[in-house]
Amino acid sequence: IKPSNLLVEDGRVFVVDFGLAKAVGGGPMVSVAGAVLGTPDFMSPEQALGRGDVDARADVYGLGATLYYCVVGAPPFQEEDLPELLRCIVHQDAPPARVDRDLDIILGKCLRKEPETRYQSAAELADDLDRWLTDEPIQARPPSFGYRLKKRLRRQRTLLRAALLAAVVTGLILGPIALQQSAARTAADEAVELAELTSAVMDDADMIRRLG
């Protein structure tokens, strides 16, 4: 599996080169044991070692390397010298893509050196990618309480944004009304005070008039 062997059309992906394919359950490739087969940039460590027990988990590695290439724009290892490239594939961990923590974990599990520690099938990988796309907790990461809470909040972010928008709109509508009501109460209080003052002045003027 590598980018140049995949064709994307109308949202579907087609594998267009089966040069190294073999039947599932068909047994190891004993006839080619010890030979390096495949494109080095996207081959698994067991392929780089020329082992004969290559199975579907090597394709999981290839899918992970292909996804890494799509995200980063380069394969996991970029050594120009073939022996050094094969050494890196077998012994070194690929640098993280650094685009999203969960996606980095998914890629890291695809690119693990030991086949038994990777996703055991492309279906398992697809399931975790679906979880990542829908903000569900991924299987490759221990589901701590804080992690699950973060995922739940992200899934509900649309609802939270709607609630925030409603609160802002309510504030914009009711705020001026509240200010108007407060101003009206202040004006009423001032009018009462002015009326009382006017009444007192008129009473004083009437008394002064009677006294001449």
Order of alpha helices (4+ residues) and beta strands (2+ residues): beta-beta-alpha-alpha-alpha-alpha-alpha-alpha-alpha
